[in-house]
Amino acid sequence: MAGQIVSSEVSNNYNIGNINASKQNAGGILGKYSDSKLSSCYNVGNIESIGSKGGIVPSASSNVLNCYFLENCLVGPTDAKYAISKPSDSFSIGEVAYLLNTQVEGNRSDIWGQDKEYPVFADNEHPLVCKAVLKINKAEEQTTGGSVMLENSTESGQYLVKKNLTVRVKPDEGFFLKLLSLNDGNGNKVNKSREDQSDGSIIFTFENPGKDITAEATFEKKGENVPDELNIIWDLNGGTVTKGTMPKRIKYGAVLKEPSVEKKGYTLMGWYVGENPQPEKEQSYDFDSVVTGNLTLTAIWCEDALYVTFDPNYDGAESEEPTRFAFGGKFQLKEISRPAPEGMEYKMLGWYTEKQDKQTGTVKGTKWEKDQEITQRGNLTLYAAWENVDLFENNTIENPFIIKNAETLKALADKVNNGNTKDGYNCKYFKLGEDIDLKEIQPWTPIGTAEHPFQGYFDGDYHIISNLNINNPEQDNQGLFGYVLGNGQIRNLCLEDVNIHGKSNVGGIIGKMEDCIHSFKNLGVISGTISGTANVGGIIGSAIQKNYNCKEPYTLMFNSANITASSGAVGGIAGSINTKNTANGCFNTGKISGEHAGAVSGTGYAGNSDCYYLDTSVTNPVDRESAQAKNAEFFKNGEAAYTLDHGSQLARTEYWSQGESFPIFADSENKAVYKLSLTQGENGTITISGLNDKSFRYVKANTKVDVTVSADNNWLLKQLKVTEIKTGKAVETQIKAGRITQVSFNMPTANVYITPIFAPKGEGNLNIKYDLDGGAWGDYTDPSAQIPFGTVLKQPSVNPQKTGYDFRGWYVGNQKYNFTEAVTEDVTLTAKWSTHGKFIVSFNLNREGWSKEEIPEQFKDQEIEPNGKVNKPENPKWVYKDKHTAYKFLGWYTEPVGGKVWDFSSNVIKEDTVLYAQWKEVDAMSAGTLEEPCIIDSVEMLQYLAECVNEGNSYKGCYFCLMSDLDLKDIPSWTPIGTESAPFSGHFDGNGHVIQNLTISEKTDYAGLFGNISFAEVKNLTLNEVKIEGGNYVGGIAGKAEESSQDGLCGSLLNLRVDGTITGTNQVGGIAGAIGGVSLSSSNFSGTVKGTNQVGGLTGAAGKSDFLGSNFSGTVTGANQVGGIAGETYGGKLNDCKVSGSIKGEDKVGGISGKISFYENKQQVENYGANIENCSNEANVAGSNYVGGLAGYGEDIRNVYKVYNQGTISGQDLTGGLLGRLSQGAVNEKEFIVSLCYNTGKVKSTASEAKGVGD
């Protein structure tokens, strides 16, 4: 079959030809094999060889299984040990075929049939070879009775090789055949025909069933004085005969023929012996047996229907009465449900003929399908099969599992803690649907353990869980949640009346959290006590980050419970957090007690910000430098809520509202807190409830504010202005006029100021006129009139009309008239109109200092048809508040704060609408775009950029532009922009400007103007008088510049000029120390570059990077891999580059590059050779080994075209005008091409031949 195979499987093969090997290794199936498996093969051909040989394979091992060869087929000695030899008869009678079918690891292959002389593959003409077992069933006293044999055989057993088979049975003298049973290996009866022979034998013929069979003959001895005939009684049991006869008498030892009978609506189950047979316990009568006694045969009928009992198959369930299905009809499923515990349900898998395994849940038996045809009769029990469905697993962020009661919350804890979840419900979503009281579940078992942590998302939806009680002083990780890991996240939840006592890592909401990559926010503990030994916090006991760095994961949290730790760290929010994490926007008013107590966190507090604590809650806290102490009034009067929401800033939030004594989370009933400011007038007084002697107070939005105004003698209140500070929008007020004026209004979702305007009292009447601007009053009388001085003008009850227009209001100038203002002069009110049927859309820029009268043309009001769309204006811009802070436009919204963003592509107008610009106060560095980059115009701004990047802000996609020349002479050692772990990834445009006197003297790694850049662009910049002393990765522009993937060139260094001195150790270059996946083009360096390994005039090392039109002039000095453009390059292009000056090194020194090799892309299993075109070297190059005008050492260079050298090349060993040595392999099976290249410089070699091009 094969000369040799390795690590393969060979099975079910045969050979009948002769094999002759003139030298060695001959086998019937394989000549040689290694680490392979052979099974179920045979050979009958002769094998001849002077060497190793075998009937199946020479030098075989135990991996040869169930293989056979013809004895004496081997000519000469053999070392085959595991194949089995068989005589020729075994191959011809079917024995070998049978063994091939059955002997591999106890499984039948059912492949082999039998031809005349040897096995063949089974087909229609060659049925599967099976075996017949022939038996004689004898009574104990019998010594004989007769014989049974296959055709042409006298053996008791034989192989079935033909399609049609014959069994001959011959009783002995004095005996008769009582019964011949013929069954296959599964116990099924094999149909046969009987023919009595004249010699007293009986022949039974049958078709080969393709299975092993057993033929069992039962003989009986003929009795003495037996009657010649026997009586037969037939009981049709309500049926009738349709074919055949029912003899009443039959000859002794004869065989009855079964008659055909029928009964309407019934099917015959069989004939049974006796008058009252029990078919469920007895076998039906076998009409193949001979009659040796009187018989009563009773027909037993089965109704043409199936009665199905549906068993629910779970404890406590009862089956209903059987359901009747007509034979030939359709099966209908019975729908049932199964009660399940909280958080679970049972999904019905179907109805089966066998019970489901309760331990494993394995379904057994045959499933009955809906509309399945009823093909059986009688009685049947079907068992329900169930799948245990964890409802906690079947949820998403859009459709979370809603927890509405304490029992379900406990079920969640049980499932997580027992480990009966998939990774602690990793990425599964849960949400509270109601407040939950745990008073009936005492004590509480925390959700998640160290062995089985919770890893899901839990949203409290701002509900409250109360009466949480835990008393486990010897157990760590105690809280509502015990242990949270990885993707676990808890948000928007408060606890009330907690009583928790544990050991270490104890928190109100979370005992311990580890490597959580999401932020935790909006968590609070309203009241209670929490205690333990160490790492005890109001919200979190302990939080550690081993593998991830999640910035500001703990935001918007508060605690008012009392917290105690007997020995270790304790804090109002967290007992212990590490320095990778921070707490932001949190406060504590609860009592904190412990040896290492922090107001907010006991450890890891250095990065905490915007955190506050009650000054009496803790004495001398360890985190006092990162949290502010405040008195009780600060938390009670709304100032804390306002401060936490950054209420005075443009991009304020609305997370906090005000409770009785401290802030609470804002919701639909408790709105965010805003500031009300008051300016007292000079000729009267204003009193506001709760303001006391201050000029401001903090008020929840939608709260009614009552104002009392008293004017001085001879003065009156002309107007009380209540104005939103940011938008300039007037707040609607209600006025009750009199000597003391009462004014009320609802606090808007905005900071407001109240300004009274008093006017001297006057006498007489004032003229009020209405200018209808083309409109008419209709039937209404013109309200123009004279009114007394100081009267508040009432708005006309009827609006004027104008054909084709809609009335929009009364205006004085550009301002809508305020009908709450007292009239102190003549007034003309002008009607404002809009086209009929259209709505007015106004744009509010929503920022301080904005005036609607100064609004740009593009933001003017628009008239829009009903259901029409608004024309989107250009995005507004807002200049920087300062050089560090910018305002980013977020979009147009329906409210000044909050509201919904307006989608100009889909939203339609249904009423007059005001759209408000919303802004976000951002780091000015991140606000730069291609059109409007962030401006760098001072050394301080450049330093600030370095500071921000080094803190972890990559500014990917952000644009910066240098707007002036900068001199760094006053900075002794520059701090590079970007570190090893925090690279710069933005776009920096030098805009043709110059930075001079850049000095770095600390000899650190990643030294340059930029320390490390990734996916970045730096262009159009000149550095003069650079002096850098660094370690590894040292360059004038960047210490290291690379992309982060292998998909292509993702970084760019363009149009750069650097002069000066660059010194380092490894990867040192005039422009960059090392680059990868970067294009360096149109850039020059002049000066000195010094280093040890991988030192280059432009870059020290470059991987899959392009050098385009870039030059070096000066001196490069190093030891290994030293070059004028690069110390070493991997792949990429070098086009139109020029080098002049001096290049000195020891090993692998080149005018263009010390070493040029291929770039290996392991992800795509592809290598990239270098391409060098139109490059020249005029510098003198000196080294020891591998020295060349182009490269000292070249490996798998793709193409060199129009490259020349004019400098002197000096070396000891392997020195060439272009290449010191070229090691060329097959990179992607492409050829190496050198064309139109030359050398005119001197080539000197002291140890070996000097080559004009190279070796």
Sequence and secondary structure as in RCSB ss.txt:
>XXXX:A:sequence
MAGQIVSSEVSNNYNIGNINASKQNAGGILGKYSDSKLSSCYNVGNIESIGSKGGIVPSASSNVLNCYFLENCLV
GPTDAKYAISKPSDSFSIGEVAYLLNTQVEGNRSDIWGQDKEYPVFADNEHPLVCKAVLKINKAEEQTTGGSVML
ENSTESGQYLVKKNLTVRVKPDEGFFLKLLSLNDGNGNKVNKSREDQSDGSIIFTFENPGKDITAEATFEKKGEN
VPDELNIIWDLNGGTVTKGTMPKRIKYGAVLKEPSVEKKGYTLMGWYVGENPQPEKEQSYDFDSVVTGNLTLTAI
WCEDALYVTFDPNYDGAESEEPTRFAFGGKFQLKEISRPAPEGMEYKMLGWYTEKQDKQTGTVKGTKWEKDQEIT
QRGNLTLYAAWENVDLFENNTIENPFIIKNAETLKALADKVNNGNTKDGYNCKYFKLGEDIDLKEIQPWTPIGTA
EHPFQGYFDGDYHIISNLNINNPEQDNQGLFGYVLGNGQIRNLCLEDVNIHGKSNVGGIIGKMEDCIHSFKNLGV
ISGTISGTANVGGIIGSAIQKNYNCKEPYTLMFNSANITASSGAVGGIAGSINTKNTANGCFNTGKISGEHAGAV
SGTGYAGNSDCYYLDTSVTNPVDRESAQAKNAEFFKNGEAAYTLDHGSQLARTEYWSQGESFPIFADSENKAVYK
LSLTQGENGTITISGLNDKSFRYVKANTKVDVTVSADNNWLLKQLKVTEIKTGKAVETQIKAGRITQVSFNMPTA
NVYITPIFAPKGEGNLNIKYDLDGGAWGDYTDPSAQIPFGTVLKQPSVNPQKTGYDFRGWYVGNQKYNFTEAVTE
DVTLTAKWSTHGKFIVSFNLNREGWSKEEIPEQFKDQEIEPNGKVNKPENPKWVYKDKHTAYKFLGWYTEPVGGK
VWDFSSNVIKEDTVLYAQWKEVDAMSAGTLEEPCIIDSVEMLQYLAECVNEGNSYKGCYFCLMSDLDLKDIPSWT
PIGTESAPFSGHFDGNGHVIQNLTISEKTDYAGLFGNISFAEVKNLTLNEVKIEGGNYVGGIAGKAEESSQDGLC
GSLLNLRVDGTITGTNQVGGIAGAIGGVSLSSSNFSGTVKGTNQVGGLTGAAGKSDFLGSNFSGTVTGANQVGGI
AGETYGGKLNDCKVSGSIKGEDKVGGISGKISFYENKQQVENYGANIENCSNEANVAGSNYVGGLAGYGEDIRNV
YKVYNQGTISGQDLTGGLLGRLSQGAVNEKEFIVSLCYNTGKVKSTASEAKGVGD
>XXXX:A:secstr
 EEEEES EEES EE S EEESSS EESSEEEEES EEES EE S EEESS EESS TT  TTEES EEETT EE
S     SSEEE HHHHHSSHHHHHHHH BTTB    EEE SSSEEE  SSS   EEEEEEEE  TT S  EEEEE
TT  SSEEEE SSEEEEEEEE TTEEEEEEEEEETTS B   EEEE TTS EEEEEE  SS EEEEEEEEE  TT
  SEEEEEEE TT EEEES   SEEETT B    EEEBTTEEEEEEEESSS  TTTS    TTSB  S EEEEEE
EEESEEEEEEE  STT    S EEEETTSB           TTEEEEEEEEESS   TTT    S EE TT B  
  EEEEEEEEEEEEETTTS  SSS EEE SHHHHHHHHHHHHTT SSTTTTT EEEE S EE TTS S   B  S
SS B SEEEEEEEEEE  EEE TT SSBSSEEEEETT EEEEEEEESEEEE SEEEESSEEEEES  S EEEEEE
 SEEEEESEEEESSEEEEE SS   SS EEEEEE SEEEESSSEEESSEEEE TT  EES EE S EESTEEESS
BSSS TT BS EEETTTSSS TTTTSSEEE HHHHHSSHHHHHHTTTTSTT    EEE SSSEEE  SSS  EEE
EEE   TTEEEEETTTTTSSEEEEETT EEEEEEEE TTEEEEEEEEEETTT  B   EEE SSEEEEEEE  SS
 EEEEEEEEE   SEEEEEEE TT B TTS    EEEETT B    SS  BBTTEEEEEEEETTEE  TTSB  S
 EEEEEEEEETT EEEEEE  STT  GGG  GGGS EEE TT             SBTTEEEEEEEEESSSSSS 
B  TTT   SS EEEEEEEEEEEGGGG  SSS EEE SHHHHHHHHHHHHTT   TT EEEE S EE TT SS  
 B  SSS B SEEEEEEEEEE  EE S  SSBSSEEEEES EEEEEEEEEEEEE SSSEESSEEEEE SSSSS  
EEEEEEEEEEEEE SEEEESSEEEEESEEEES EEEEEEE SEEEESSEEEEES EEES EEEEEEE SEEEESS
EEEEESSEEES EEEEEEE SEEEESSEEEEE EEETTTTEEE  EEES EE SEEE SEEEESSEEEEES  EE
ES EE S EEESEEEESSEEEEE   STT   EEES EE S EEESSS EESSB 
